[in-house]
Amino acid sequence: MVDIAVKFDPEIIIGVDTVNRAGSICAEFGGRVLIVTEQVLYENRSIERLTGILEDAGVETIVFDEVPPQATADVAETIAVIGQGARCNSIIGFGGLKTNSIAKITAMIIKSRMTVFDLLDGHESRRDIIPYIAIPTSGRDPFLFSRTFIAVDPRDRAVKLVKAPQGLCAAAIVDGGLLGSLSGKFASTTAFDGFCVAVEAYCSSRGNFLSDALLEQAIILYIQMIDSYVDNSIFDMVGNATNAGLLTALGCSVSSPGIGTALSFALNSRFNVAKSWCSTILLPYILERLVSARPEKLAKAAALMGEPTVGAPVSEAANMAVDAIRRRMGVLQVPARFKDYGLVLDRMVPIAEAARNLEFVAFSPWTVSAEDAYDLLKQAY
């Protein structure tokens, strides 16, 4: 049996309207908080709501709302200067994965002599940090409960894995009412994206009975979400997206995502293509690799997806998972090829190398080389 060590840094608060707890949490650390956020959240008045909650608790707010969609980690340097001048006691990351990544880095350097580039080059932050509170507006962060997270290096737009010090994240508030998703025909790509992370972590060499239990339920929820799009049926998207994302993040904290997740982050960091689209395009090719690398796990995933696996040989059952995903992708007409979005194959070599160099890829159930990562991109091109 594989040893399992579980330690979550943050207090985890889950549910609709749990953002109302932000005031009492931040008040414990002092009377001034810096909110790192995105201007798009003004559209539904989410920023006004959060600042009102904090001010009602006697907490003064300073808002940095200039995190662009393609932001790189060096934005944290600018935010840190603002936070130092305002003598902030804590930092809230309020937005998507990039915004929370930048907020984490800000909390790590704001009282330190370390720079963003020190962290990106692999130096570990010291203990002189201020508390960071995560309020994600995306339910698909596989690193929400992990000590590491993805950041984008401004020098070459490569993805890097940054290690956070113990105790950096004081609380994670996951409010389903704040979660957003893509609109229109591509809304289902968020479910394919989550499914990709969940199935990779399920098949990871680092997996164990605890991660299996968490990720099996996540796989079921993601397939139910996808099928609701296929059937155009009524389904609690917000609640189940929240639950699936939490289960996946918890599963990844004791297992590990794989090369598909790494490539999706790397592509999104370099090109203006949504990570969920990248994951969706790569997903069937990742599953084909898993048929050979972990047939028994993929056969079980096929059964969780509702495929008729009873009595079928393991390899045949494993292939049912690939067919099931391709079938659903075809019905929903989701993104299927990178070339359809103007990406140039010759520019993807650095993408493959950057993705392969992320530490968690070492836990893939097959040995992934940079050439292998590039071959996946070529297949999906």
FIZA-998024 format. One record per residue (C-alpha): residue number from 1; residue in one letter; z, y, x. Coordinates in steps of 0.1 Angstrom, whole numbers, plus 5000, padded with zeros to 4 digits. Example, Ala and Ser with C-alpha at 12.3 -4.5 7.8 and 13.67 -1.06 7.14 Angstrom:
<nodes>
@seq=1, type=A, z=5078, y=4955, x=5123 $
@seq=2, type=S, z=5071, y=4989, x=5137 $
</nodes>
This chain:
<nodes>
@seq=1, type=M, z=5000, y=5000, x=5000 $
@seq=2, type=V, z=4991, y=5035, x=5013 $
@seq=3, type=D, z=5020, y=5058, x=5019 $
@seq=4, type=I, z=5021, y=5087, x=4995 $
@seq=5, type=A, z=5038, y=5121, x=5003 $
@seq=6, type=V, z=5038, y=5146, x=4975 $
@seq=7, type=K, z=5052, y=5182, x=4978 $
@seq=8, type=F, z=5039, y=5210, x=4957 $
@seq=9, type=D, z=5046, y=5245, x=4970 $
@seq=10, type=P, z=5044, y=5265, x=4937 $
@seq=11, type=E, z=5062, y=5265, x=4905 $
@seq=12, type=I, z=5035, y=5254, x=4881 $
@seq=13, type=I, z=5034, y=5270, x=4846 $
@seq=14, type=I, z=5007, y=5256, x=4822 $
@seq=15, type=G, z=4997, y=5266, x=4787 $
@seq=16, type=V, z=4981, y=5293, x=4765 $
@seq=17, type=D, z=4998, y=5327, x=4770 $
@seq=18, type=T, z=5017, y=5316, x=4800 $
@seq=19, type=V, z=5004, y=5347, x=4817 $
@seq=20, type=N, z=5032, y=5364, x=4799 $
@seq=21, type=R, z=5056, y=5349, x=4824 $
@seq=22, type=A, z=5040, y=5368, x=4853 $
@seq=23, type=G, z=5063, y=5398, x=4849 $
@seq=24, type=S, z=5096, y=5378, x=4853 $
@seq=25, type=I, z=5082, y=5358, x=4882 $
@seq=26, type=C, z=5070, y=5389, x=4902 $
@seq=27, type=A, z=5102, y=5408, x=4894 $
@seq=28, type=E, z=5121, y=5382, x=4914 $
@seq=29, type=F, z=5103, y=5393, x=4946 $
@seq=30, type=G, z=5106, y=5431, x=4942 $
@seq=31, type=G, z=5093, y=5460, x=4921 $
@seq=32, type=R, z=5057, y=5463, x=4934 $
@seq=33, type=V, z=5029, y=5438, x=4932 $
@seq=34, type=L, z=4993, y=5440, x=4945 $
@seq=35, type=I, z=4967, y=5424, x=4921 $
@seq=36, type=V, z=4935, y=5411, x=4937 $
@seq=37, type=T, z=4909, y=5407, x=4910 $
@seq=38, type=E, z=4873, y=5411, x=4898 $
@seq=39, type=Q, z=4858, y=5439, x=4877 $
@seq=40, type=V, z=4843, y=5414, x=4853 $
@seq=41, type=L, z=4878, y=5408, x=4839 $
@seq=42, type=Y, z=4879, y=5443, x=4825 $
@seq=43, type=E, z=4853, y=5432, x=4799 $
@seq=44, type=N, z=4878, y=5411, x=4780 $
@seq=45, type=R, z=4907, y=5435, x=4789 $
@seq=46, type=S, z=4924, y=5407, x=4809 $
@seq=47, type=I, z=4934, y=5431, x=4837 $
@seq=48, type=E, z=4949, y=5456, x=4813 $
@seq=49, type=R, z=4968, y=5428, x=4797 $
@seq=50, type=L, z=4982, y=5416, x=4830 $
@seq=51, type=T, z=4992, y=5450, x=4843 $
@seq=52, type=G, z=5009, y=5457, x=4809 $
@seq=53, type=I, z=5029, y=5425, x=4812 $
@seq=54, type=L, z=5040, y=5434, x=4847 $
@seq=55, type=E, z=5049, y=5470, x=4839 $
@seq=56, type=D, z=5069, y=5459, x=4809 $
@seq=57, type=A, z=5090, y=5438, x=4833 $
@seq=58, type=G, z=5096, y=5469, x=4855 $
@seq=59, type=V, z=5070, y=5459, x=4882 $
@seq=60, type=E, z=5047, y=5486, x=4895 $
@seq=61, type=T, z=5011, y=5474, x=4899 $
@seq=62, type=I, z=4984, y=5483, x=4925 $
@seq=63, type=V, z=4950, y=5468, x=4915 $
@seq=64, type=F, z=4923, y=5460, x=4939 $
@seq=65, type=D, z=4893, y=5452, x=4917 $
@seq=66, type=E, z=4864, y=5453, x=4942 $
@seq=67, type=V, z=4860, y=5417, x=4951 $
@seq=68, type=P, z=4822, y=5411, x=4948 $
@seq=69, type=P, z=4808, y=5378, x=4936 $
@seq=70, type=Q, z=4796, y=5369, x=4971 $
@seq=71, type=A, z=4827, y=5382, x=4989 $
@seq=72, type=T, z=4836, y=5370, x=5024 $
@seq=73, type=A, z=4871, y=5366, x=5038 $
@seq=74, type=D, z=4871, y=5399, x=5056 $
@seq=75, type=V, z=4877, y=5417, x=5023 $
@seq=76, type=A, z=4913, y=5406, x=5028 $
@seq=77, type=E, z=4916, y=5431, x=5058 $
@seq=78, type=T, z=4909, y=5460, x=5035 $
@seq=79, type=I, z=4933, y=5448, x=5008 $
@seq=80, type=A, z=4960, y=5442, x=5034 $
@seq=81, type=V, z=4959, y=5478, x=5045 $
@seq=82, type=I, z=4963, y=5489, x=5009 $
@seq=83, type=G, z=4992, y=5465, x=5004 $
@seq=84, type=Q, z=5009, y=5477, x=5036 $
@seq=85, type=G, z=5006, y=5513, x=5025 $
@seq=86, type=A, z=5020, y=5506, x=4991 $
@seq=87, type=R, z=5048, y=5483, x=5005 $
@seq=88, type=C, z=5040, y=5456, x=4980 $
@seq=89, type=N, z=5064, y=5427, x=4976 $
@seq=90, type=S, z=5040, y=5401, x=4963 $
@seq=91, type=I, z=5003, y=5395, x=4957 $
@seq=92, type=I, z=4986, y=5381, x=4926 $
@seq=93, type=G, z=4952, y=5364, x=4929 $
@seq=94, type=F, z=4936, y=5369, x=4895 $
@seq=95, type=G, z=4901, y=5355, x=4892 $
@seq=96, type=G, z=4879, y=5328, x=4904 $
@seq=97, type=L, z=4880, y=5306, x=4936 $
@seq=98, type=K, z=4868, y=5333, x=4960 $
@seq=99, type=T, z=4892, y=5359, x=4946 $
@seq=100, type=N, z=4922, y=5337, x=4949 $
@seq=101, type=S, z=4911, y=5326, x=4984 $
@seq=102, type=I, z=4910, y=5363, x=4995 $
@seq=103, type=A, z=4943, y=5369, x=4979 $
@seq=104, type=K, z=4959, y=5340, x=4998 $
@seq=105, type=I, z=4945, y=5353, x=5031 $
@seq=106, type=T, z=4958, y=5388, x=5023 $
@seq=107, type=A, z=4993, y=5374, x=5017 $
@seq=108, type=M, z=4991, y=5356, x=5051 $
@seq=109, type=I, z=4981, y=5386, x=5072 $
@seq=110, type=I, z=4997, y=5416, x=5054 $
@seq=111, type=K, z=5029, y=5414, x=5075 $
@seq=112, type=S, z=5014, y=5396, x=5105 $
@seq=113, type=R, z=4995, y=5407, x=5136 $
@seq=114, type=M, z=4970, y=5379, x=5128 $
@seq=115, type=T, z=4935, y=5388, x=5117 $
@seq=116, type=V, z=4912, y=5371, x=5093 $
@seq=117, type=F, z=4892, y=5358, x=5122 $
@seq=118, type=D, z=4923, y=5342, x=5137 $
@seq=119, type=L, z=4927, y=5322, x=5105 $
@seq=120, type=L, z=4890, y=5313, x=5102 $
@seq=121, type=D, z=4891, y=5301, x=5138 $
@seq=122, type=G, z=4918, y=5276, x=5130 $
@seq=123, type=H, z=4950, y=5294, x=5141 $
@seq=124, type=E, z=4979, y=5287, x=5117 $
@seq=125, type=S, z=4997, y=5316, x=5100 $
@seq=126, type=R, z=5032, y=5324, x=5110 $
@seq=127, type=R, z=5061, y=5327, x=5086 $
@seq=128, type=D, z=5058, y=5364, x=5081 $
@seq=129, type=I, z=5041, y=5362, x=5048 $
@seq=130, type=I, z=5047, y=5377, x=5013 $
@seq=131, type=P, z=5047, y=5356, x=4981 $
@seq=132, type=Y, z=5014, y=5348, x=4965 $
@seq=133, type=I, z=5010, y=5340, x=4928 $
@seq=134, type=A, z=4979, y=5323, x=4916 $
@seq=135, type=I, z=4965, y=5332, x=4882 $
@seq=136, type=P, z=4931, y=5314, x=4882 $
@seq=137, type=T, z=4904, y=5322, x=4857 $
@seq=138, type=S, z=4885, y=5290, x=4867 $
@seq=139, type=G, z=4899, y=5256, x=4860 $
@seq=140, type=R, z=4880, y=5239, x=4888 $
@seq=141, type=D, z=4899, y=5246, x=4920 $
@seq=142, type=P, z=4904, y=5213, x=4938 $
@seq=143, type=F, z=4927, y=5231, x=4963 $
@seq=144, type=L, z=4951, y=5247, x=4938 $
@seq=145, type=F, z=4980, y=5225, x=4949 $
@seq=146, type=S, z=4969, y=5218, x=4985 $
@seq=147, type=R, z=4980, y=5235, x=5017 $
@seq=148, type=T, z=4944, y=5242, x=5026 $
@seq=149, type=F, z=4917, y=5262, x=5009 $
@seq=150, type=I, z=4881, y=5273, x=5013 $
@seq=151, type=A, z=4871, y=5307, x=5028 $
@seq=152, type=V, z=4838, y=5322, x=5037 $
@seq=153, type=D, z=4833, y=5335, x=5073 $
@seq=154, type=P, z=4816, y=5369, x=5073 $
@seq=155, type=R, z=4801, y=5362, x=5107 $
@seq=156, type=D, z=4777, y=5336, x=5095 $
@seq=157, type=R, z=4787, y=5330, x=5058 $
@seq=158, type=A, z=4798, y=5295, x=5067 $
@seq=159, type=V, z=4826, y=5278, x=5048 $
@seq=160, type=K, z=4859, y=5272, x=5067 $
@seq=161, type=L, z=4890, y=5254, x=5057 $
@seq=162, type=V, z=4921, y=5276, x=5061 $
@seq=163, type=K, z=4956, y=5261, x=5063 $
@seq=164, type=A, z=4983, y=5280, x=5045 $
@seq=165, type=P, z=5019, y=5281, x=5056 $
@seq=166, type=Q, z=5045, y=5262, x=5036 $
@seq=167, type=G, z=5058, y=5283, x=5007 $
@seq=168, type=L, z=5029, y=5307, x=5005 $
@seq=169, type=C, z=5022, y=5301, x=4969 $
@seq=170, type=A, z=5053, y=5309, x=4949 $
@seq=171, type=A, z=5038, y=5301, x=4915 $
@seq=172, type=A, z=5006, y=5290, x=4898 $
@seq=173, type=I, z=5001, y=5302, x=4862 $
@seq=174, type=V, z=4973, y=5282, x=4845 $
@seq=175, type=D, z=4967, y=5300, x=4812 $
@seq=176, type=G, z=4939, y=5282, x=4793 $
@seq=177, type=G, z=4932, y=5314, x=4773 $
@seq=178, type=L, z=4921, y=5331, x=4806 $
@seq=179, type=L, z=4897, y=5304, x=4817 $
@seq=180, type=G, z=4860, y=5314, x=4816 $
@seq=181, type=S, z=4828, y=5293, x=4819 $
@seq=182, type=L, z=4791, y=5298, x=4823 $
@seq=183, type=S, z=4772, y=5307, x=4791 $
@seq=184, type=G, z=4741, y=5294, x=4775 $
@seq=185, type=K, z=4723, y=5262, x=4786 $
@seq=186, type=F, z=4742, y=5261, x=4819 $
@seq=187, type=A, z=4777, y=5260, x=4803 $
@seq=188, type=S, z=4778, y=5222, x=4808 $
@seq=189, type=T, z=4774, y=5225, x=4846 $
@seq=190, type=T, z=4811, y=5234, x=4848 $
@seq=191, type=A, z=4819, y=5199, x=4835 $
@seq=192, type=F, z=4794, y=5183, x=4858 $
@seq=193, type=D, z=4810, y=5203, x=4887 $
@seq=194, type=G, z=4845, y=5191, x=4878 $
@seq=195, type=F, z=4833, y=5155, x=4873 $
@seq=196, type=C, z=4817, y=5156, x=4908 $
@seq=197, type=V, z=4850, y=5166, x=4924 $
@seq=198, type=A, z=4870, y=5141, x=4904 $
@seq=199, type=V, z=4847, y=5111, x=4911 $
@seq=200, type=E, z=4845, y=5120, x=4949 $
@seq=201, type=A, z=4883, y=5121, x=4951 $
@seq=202, type=Y, z=4886, y=5089, x=4930 $
@seq=203, type=C, z=4864, y=5071, x=4956 $
@seq=204, type=S, z=4879, y=5088, x=4987 $
@seq=205, type=S, z=4894, y=5066, x=5014 $
@seq=206, type=R, z=4925, y=5086, x=5010 $
@seq=207, type=G, z=4930, y=5076, x=4974 $
@seq=208, type=N, z=4960, y=5057, x=4961 $
@seq=209, type=F, z=4974, y=5045, x=4928 $
@seq=210, type=L, z=4988, y=5080, x=4919 $
@seq=211, type=S, z=4955, y=5098, x=4925 $
@seq=212, type=D, z=4937, y=5070, x=4907 $
@seq=213, type=A, z=4958, y=5075, x=4876 $
@seq=214, type=L, z=4953, y=5113, x=4876 $
@seq=215, type=L, z=4916, y=5112, x=4884 $
@seq=216, type=E, z=4907, y=5084, x=4859 $
@seq=217, type=Q, z=4920, y=5106, x=4831 $
@seq=218, type=A, z=4901, y=5136, x=4845 $
@seq=219, type=I, z=4869, y=5116, x=4846 $
@seq=220, type=I, z=4874, y=5107, x=4809 $
@seq=221, type=L, z=4880, y=5143, x=4799 $
@seq=222, type=Y, z=4850, y=5156, x=4818 $
@seq=223, type=I, z=4827, y=5130, x=4802 $
@seq=224, type=Q, z=4840, y=5139, x=4768 $
@seq=225, type=M, z=4832, y=5176, x=4776 $
@seq=226, type=I, z=4797, y=5167, x=4787 $
@seq=227, type=D, z=4791, y=5145, x=4757 $
@seq=228, type=S, z=4803, y=5173, x=4734 $
@seq=229, type=Y, z=4774, y=5194, x=4748 $
@seq=230, type=V, z=4750, y=5165, x=4744 $
@seq=231, type=D, z=4760, y=5159, x=4708 $
@seq=232, type=N, z=4767, y=5196, x=4700 $
@seq=233, type=S, z=4800, y=5184, x=4686 $
@seq=234, type=I, z=4833, y=5202, x=4681 $
@seq=235, type=F, z=4856, y=5198, x=4710 $
@seq=236, type=D, z=4886, y=5217, x=4724 $
@seq=237, type=M, z=4868, y=5230, x=4755 $
@seq=238, type=V, z=4895, y=5253, x=4767 $
@seq=239, type=G, z=4924, y=5229, x=4764 $
@seq=240, type=N, z=4905, y=5199, x=4778 $
@seq=241, type=A, z=4889, y=5220, x=4806 $
@seq=242, type=T, z=4924, y=5231, x=4816 $
@seq=243, type=N, z=4938, y=5196, x=4815 $
@seq=244, type=A, z=4909, y=5181, x=4834 $
@seq=245, type=G, z=4910, y=5208, x=4861 $
@seq=246, type=L, z=4948, y=5203, x=4865 $
@seq=247, type=L, z=4945, y=5166, x=4868 $
@seq=248, type=T, z=4917, y=5169, x=4893 $
@seq=249, type=A, z=4936, y=5194, x=4914 $
@seq=250, type=L, z=4967, y=5172, x=4914 $
@seq=251, type=G, z=4946, y=5142, x=4922 $
@seq=252, type=C, z=4929, y=5160, x=4951 $
@seq=253, type=S, z=4963, y=5171, x=4965 $
@seq=254, type=V, z=4971, y=5134, x=4972 $
@seq=255, type=S, z=4935, y=5123, x=4977 $
@seq=256, type=S, z=4905, y=5143, x=4989 $
@seq=257, type=P, z=4871, y=5156, x=4976 $
@seq=258, type=G, z=4840, y=5147, x=4995 $
@seq=259, type=I, z=4807, y=5159, x=5009 $
@seq=260, type=G, z=4792, y=5168, x=4976 $
@seq=261, type=T, z=4821, y=5193, x=4970 $
@seq=262, type=A, z=4817, y=5205, x=5006 $
@seq=263, type=L, z=4780, y=5211, x=5002 $
@seq=264, type=S, z=4784, y=5229, x=4969 $
@seq=265, type=F, z=4809, y=5254, x=4985 $
@seq=266, type=A, z=4787, y=5258, x=5015 $
@seq=267, type=L, z=4756, y=5265, x=4994 $
@seq=268, type=N, z=4774, y=5290, x=4972 $
@seq=269, type=S, z=4787, y=5308, x=5002 $
@seq=270, type=R, z=4753, y=5313, x=5017 $
@seq=271, type=F, z=4731, y=5317, x=4986 $
@seq=272, type=N, z=4735, y=5334, x=4953 $
@seq=273, type=V, z=4735, y=5301, x=4934 $
@seq=274, type=A, z=4766, y=5291, x=4913 $
@seq=275, type=K, z=4787, y=5264, x=4928 $
@seq=276, type=S, z=4786, y=5245, x=4895 $
@seq=277, type=W, z=4748, y=5244, x=4896 $
@seq=278, type=C, z=4749, y=5231, x=4932 $
@seq=279, type=S, z=4774, y=5204, x=4923 $
@seq=280, type=T, z=4753, y=5194, x=4893 $
@seq=281, type=I, z=4721, y=5191, x=4913 $
@seq=282, type=L, z=4738, y=5170, x=4940 $
@seq=283, type=L, z=4758, y=5148, x=4917 $
@seq=284, type=P, z=4734, y=5119, x=4911 $
@seq=285, type=Y, z=4726, y=5116, x=4948 $
@seq=286, type=I, z=4763, y=5115, x=4956 $
@seq=287, type=L, z=4768, y=5088, x=4930 $
@seq=288, type=E, z=4740, y=5068, x=4946 $
@seq=289, type=R, z=4758, y=5068, x=4979 $
@seq=290, type=L, z=4790, y=5058, x=4962 $
@seq=291, type=V, z=4772, y=5028, x=4946 $
@seq=292, type=S, z=4770, y=5013, x=4981 $
@seq=293, type=A, z=4802, y=5027, x=4996 $
@seq=294, type=R, z=4827, y=5021, x=4967 $
@seq=295, type=P, z=4809, y=4999, x=4941 $
@seq=296, type=E, z=4841, y=4987, x=4925 $
@seq=297, type=K, z=4854, y=5023, x=4920 $
@seq=298, type=L, z=4821, y=5035, x=4906 $
@seq=299, type=A, z=4819, y=5005, x=4883 $
@seq=300, type=K, z=4853, y=5015, x=4869 $
@seq=301, type=A, z=4841, y=5051, x=4865 $
@seq=302, type=A, z=4811, y=5038, x=4845 $
@seq=303, type=A, z=4836, y=5019, x=4822 $
@seq=304, type=L, z=4856, y=5051, x=4818 $
@seq=305, type=M, z=4823, y=5069, x=4809 $
@seq=306, type=G, z=4819, y=5044, x=4780 $
@seq=307, type=E, z=4791, y=5023, x=4796 $
@seq=308, type=P, z=4788, y=4986, x=4787 $
@seq=309, type=T, z=4802, y=4972, x=4819 $
@seq=310, type=V, z=4820, y=4942, x=4805 $
@seq=311, type=G, z=4806, y=4910, x=4821 $
@seq=312, type=A, z=4781, y=4929, x=4843 $
@seq=313, type=P, z=4781, y=4924, x=4881 $
@seq=314, type=V, z=4799, y=4951, x=4900 $
@seq=315, type=S, z=4768, y=4965, x=4916 $
@seq=316, type=E, z=4750, y=4967, x=4882 $
@seq=317, type=A, z=4780, y=4983, x=4866 $
@seq=318, type=A, z=4782, y=5009, x=4894 $
@seq=319, type=N, z=4746, y=5018, x=4889 $
@seq=320, type=M, z=4753, y=5024, x=4852 $
@seq=321, type=A, z=4774, y=5054, x=4863 $
@seq=322, type=V, z=4743, y=5069, x=4880 $
@seq=323, type=D, z=4721, y=5062, x=4851 $
@seq=324, type=A, z=4746, y=5077, x=4826 $
@seq=325, type=I, z=4748, y=5110, x=4845 $
@seq=326, type=R, z=4710, y=5113, x=4849 $
@seq=327, type=R, z=4706, y=5106, x=4812 $
@seq=328, type=R, z=4730, y=5133, x=4802 $
@seq=329, type=M, z=4715, y=5158, x=4827 $
@seq=330, type=G, z=4681, y=5151, x=4812 $
@seq=331, type=V, z=4692, y=5158, x=4777 $
@seq=332, type=L, z=4710, y=5190, x=4786 $
@seq=333, type=Q, z=4682, y=5202, x=4809 $
@seq=334, type=V, z=4706, y=5214, x=4836 $
@seq=335, type=P, z=4695, y=5224, x=4871 $
@seq=336, type=A, z=4680, y=5194, x=4889 $
@seq=337, type=R, z=4663, y=5207, x=4921 $
@seq=338, type=F, z=4673, y=5233, x=4946 $
@seq=339, type=K, z=4636, y=5244, x=4951 $
@seq=340, type=D, z=4637, y=5257, x=4915 $
@seq=341, type=Y, z=4661, y=5284, x=4926 $
@seq=342, type=G, z=4641, y=5297, x=4955 $
@seq=343, type=L, z=4662, y=5280, x=4982 $
@seq=344, type=V, z=4643, y=5272, x=5014 $
@seq=345, type=L, z=4649, y=5237, x=5029 $
@seq=346, type=D, z=4646, y=5249, x=5065 $
@seq=347, type=R, z=4676, y=5272, x=5060 $
@seq=348, type=M, z=4698, y=5243, x=5048 $
@seq=349, type=V, z=4705, y=5228, x=5083 $
@seq=350, type=P, z=4735, y=5252, x=5089 $
@seq=351, type=I, z=4747, y=5244, x=5054 $
@seq=352, type=A, z=4748, y=5207, x=5062 $
@seq=353, type=E, z=4766, y=5213, x=5095 $
@seq=354, type=A, z=4792, y=5237, x=5080 $
@seq=355, type=A, z=4799, y=5213, x=5051 $
@seq=356, type=R, z=4803, y=5183, x=5074 $
@seq=357, type=N, z=4828, y=5202, x=5096 $
@seq=358, type=L, z=4852, y=5207, x=5067 $
@seq=359, type=E, z=4882, y=5184, x=5075 $
@seq=360, type=F, z=4884, y=5167, x=5041 $
@seq=361, type=V, z=4849, y=5152, x=5045 $
@seq=362, type=A, z=4864, y=5128, x=5070 $
@seq=363, type=F, z=4880, y=5110, x=5040 $
@seq=364, type=S, z=4846, y=5102, x=5024 $
@seq=365, type=P, z=4842, y=5064, x=5019 $
@seq=366, type=W, z=4813, y=5063, x=5042 $
@seq=367, type=T, z=4808, y=5080, x=5076 $
@seq=368, type=V, z=4791, y=5113, x=5069 $
@seq=369, type=S, z=4772, y=5129, x=5097 $
@seq=370, type=A, z=4755, y=5163, x=5097 $
@seq=371, type=E, z=4722, y=5145, x=5094 $
@seq=372, type=D, z=4735, y=5125, x=5064 $
@seq=373, type=A, z=4746, y=5158, x=5047 $
@seq=374, type=Y, z=4712, y=5173, x=5053 $
@seq=375, type=D, z=4695, y=5142, x=5039 $
@seq=376, type=L, z=4715, y=5147, x=5007 $
@seq=377, type=L, z=4702, y=5182, x=5005 $
@seq=378, type=K, z=4666, y=5170, x=5012 $
@seq=379, type=Q, z=4669, y=5145, x=4984 $
@seq=380, type=A, z=4681, y=5171, x=4960 $
@seq=381, type=Y, z=4655, y=5197, x=4971 $
</nodes>
